[in-house]
Amino acid sequence: MAKHKTHFEDCDVLVVGGGMAGTGATFEARHWGRDLKIICVEKANIDRSGAVAQGLYAINCYMGMQWGENQPEDHVRYARNDLMGMVREDLGYDMARHVDSTVHMFDEWGLPMMKNEKTGRYLREGKWQIMIHGESYKPIVAEAAKKSADKIYNRIMITHLLMDETKENRVGGAVGFNMRTGDYYVFRAKTVIVAAGGASHIFKPRAVGEGMGRTWYAPWSNGSAYALPIAVGAKMTQMENRIVLCRFKDGYGPVGAYFLHLKTYTQNANGENYEKKWYDHTKEMVGEYIDHHPTPTCLRNHAFIQETMAGGGPIQMVTTEAFQDPHLETVGWENFLGMTVGQAVVWASQNIDPKYTNPELTTSEPYVMGSHATCSGAWVSGPEDLSPPEYFWGYNRMLTVEGLFGAGDTVGGSAHKFSSGSFTEGRLAAKAAVKYIEDQKAKDIKVSDKQCEGFKDIIYKPLETYTVARNEITGGTVSPSYISPIQGLQRLQRIMDEYVGGIATNYMTNENMLKRALELLEWLQEDLEKVGAEDYHQLMRAWELKHRTLTSQCVTEHTMFRKETRWPGYYYRGDHLKLDDENWHCLTVSRRDPKTGKFTLEKVPVYHIVDEKEKKKAS
Ligand SMILES: Cc1cc2nc3c(=O)[nH]c(=O)nc-3n(C[C@H](O)[C@H](O)[C@H](O)COP(=O)(O)OP(=O)(O)OC[C@H]3O[C@@H](n4cnc5c(N)ncnc54)[C@H](O)[C@@H]3O)c2cc1C
């Protein structure tokens, strides 16, 4: 290991991941902690990293409180409805009451916002979305973080959290390696804010072979946001609540602007409105939830999946009407050019001009994330003024490990934050982290050289494994004594796909399949001790795989625990094919014991805080 130089950095606030939440956290940490040392560590390059790397066409979460458009309560009701009741309303409300101020800063920083010519307000795409020319969204927020941090480290993958050796269950920093130089980095920190994005590629994607890597969700989001806290025993919530997206086929181009702004609609291959056909069937499964407005996203997926299984596919988006209007046609194309160029290329390659041909839609493989339309992630403390006792333990957005905070995809129970809400949540977490330091909660943290050296051996082991095992390669990449990261990834994806509700089974699973998945995942974990890496890039792939596998174990445990089908269209429990409010109107919370690797799960009450408040006011 001597050839890998070790760098030590001591700081007050360490932000892991410089995406939307990480840039928000870095910016806000400086606001409250003028004299603190603030470091942000990013796996890629902060200017173009994370899910917003390529840009966005809409900011999906803006209340518009200055114009009385929406109030935070409205957003809580919206998210609650979309998630079939299962959200942390304290977290959602807290984000919503602050998100407008974030968007106003983006505007000041030069993000080109579209304006409604008549009203002068931000141009609405939908009730919550406002439209932007967002190709440079990420560089703009990155600049704010760069000006705020003492240092931004790019190209460093954080692999493990460090723990304090004087006080149990208190964080002490993080370690990782530089993927270009191979150097080892130790960040000893008083607080750590994990903002490392969600998890793609844990389920087998539709695109394999020559198209591998083409997914809706950023392929570089590898679940570090979950694996890092899970590994140190932090509690997680709603990890069963994976997301499946209805998107344009093959290019995964977004449909939001099409539905909301262009007013396009879907039909089956016979030109019928298929959603209506599945009303009674869905009502039988979920009861009155199907009558809610807007229809919860998962239930719209459900109709799509049922219709396809019944032979009504391909499902199409009717664009040929809207595209006759030259303005809408331009918006339709620009929507992709600002964030999903690939969809325009796919259509060109398939000879599809949406003015004359209605393009096909598809449902994606599942992903795990906490900021979009689902809410998998860490179990965190809420804000003091809103949270009931079960949801509050001192510092906003602090996990169940002291000094460890989260934001964006990391945080569970609070869906529909999107880019602006994730940045906002980063700000909230950073403010609380600074307060934690000011309250002297991070005093006398000890992280020994032994702990740091121990991780160094572990991190570089795949390089050692390869160096030895390559001598036994029998041909190509075939070797009896190591597996490559891609082989491990494909094995993981297949387990998740076939047993945990991926596309292979039309999102269907059951207890027996999940039990089998857990066995197979455990054996995969064992074999990952033998993962080999031939260079630093492959070393990153090896660690991405390990993080994905740990995340997958947690997802599988949660899916097994919730004995109902709460979100048909995201996944189905074939042995409990109905929504069961009597027994499962609750949040699920897990903890993995870092010593034994065993998970324990519990039910935690879901409090409908917003309407309780209203009821109290009325009485
Ligand atoms: C395809 C897609 C389309 C979307 N469209 C919209 C939209 O139109 N409007 C909207 O408002 N929102 C949209 N969103 C949502 C928005 O992008 C996310 O809510 C937001 O990016 C989440 O912020 P985050 O910081 O949690 O994750 P990210 O922004 O993804 O950032 C995570 C960061 O962590 C880094 N990282 C990961 N692992 C490590 C590690 N181990 N060590 C160091 N760094 C690490 C990553 O490189 C990345 O920079 C979309 C999301 C997706 C995936």
The ligand as an ORCA input file, in Angstrom:
! r2SCAN-3c Opt
* xyz 0 1
  C     -33.171     11.761    -15.194
  C     -33.558     12.772    -14.177
  C     -34.310     13.866    -14.546
  C     -34.644     14.829    -13.628
  N     -35.355     15.904    -14.040
  C     -35.593     16.913    -13.175
  C     -36.236     18.091    -13.615
  O     -36.625     18.213    -14.776
  N     -36.413     19.089    -12.715
  C     -35.987     19.010    -11.423
  O     -36.150     19.962    -10.671
  N     -35.392     17.871    -10.972
  C     -35.179     16.840    -11.815
  N     -34.566     15.690    -11.373
  C     -34.265     15.541     -9.943
  C     -32.922     16.131     -9.523
  O     -31.979     15.909    -10.512
  C     -32.513     15.474     -8.220
  O     -33.570     15.663     -7.300
  C     -31.242     16.057     -7.597
  O     -30.205     16.059     -8.516
  C     -30.866     15.272     -6.349
  O     -29.777     15.892     -5.763
  P     -28.646     15.057     -5.000
  O     -27.587     16.036     -4.603
  O     -29.254     14.209     -3.968
  O     -28.063     14.077     -6.110
  P     -27.166     14.461     -7.369
  O     -27.504     15.819     -7.848
  O     -27.263     13.349     -8.305
  O     -25.700     14.543     -6.771
  C     -25.021     13.452     -6.185
  C     -23.532     13.734     -6.293
  O     -22.786     12.836     -5.483
  C     -21.620     12.422     -6.197
  N     -21.212     11.138     -5.622
  C     -21.858      9.950     -5.727
  N     -21.207      9.003     -5.028
  C     -20.128      9.610     -4.473
  C     -19.070      9.148     -3.642
  N     -19.029      7.883     -3.221
  N     -18.097     10.032     -3.279
  C     -18.146     11.325     -3.700
  N     -19.128     11.806     -4.485
  C     -20.119     10.960     -4.852
  C     -22.096     12.342     -7.631
  O     -21.034     12.367     -8.536
  C     -23.007     13.572     -7.708
  O     -22.312     14.731     -8.077
  C     -34.239     14.692    -12.275
  C     -33.499     13.575    -11.895
  C     -33.167     12.613    -12.824
  C     -32.375     11.437    -12.388
*
